Amino acid sequence: MEEVAAVTYVMAAIGVAGVAALLWKALAPQRPHARSVLAPDDDPEFLRGLNGKRQQPNDES
């Protein structure tokens, strides 16, 4: 009978920890998402600028 009580307490502790973790996740203040930094080869504006530079005639000739 003593073993059953110990197992019950352990299972109850695991259950309480699980509920606490879910409540923490649900009620925690939301952090604003940081704007991800794009590498130049992933940035559409940078790539459009390169395409425009390539299409302009060179003045060095």
Residue, then its C-alpha position, 0 to 999 in steps of 0.5 A: m500500500e505504501e508503494v501505491a501512495a508513493v507512485t500516486y504522489v510522483m504521478a501527481a507531481i508530474g501532472v502538476a508540473g505539466v499543468a504549470a508548464l502549460l499555464w506558464k506558456a499560455l500566460a507568459p507575456q508575448r515578446p515581440h518578434a525580432r525582425s530577421v536580418l536578410a543576407p544580401d543574396d536573400d534580400p529582394e530589394f538588393l537583388r533588384g538593385l543589382n539587376g538594375k545596375r547590370q542593365q545600365p550601360n557603362d560610362e567607362s568605355 
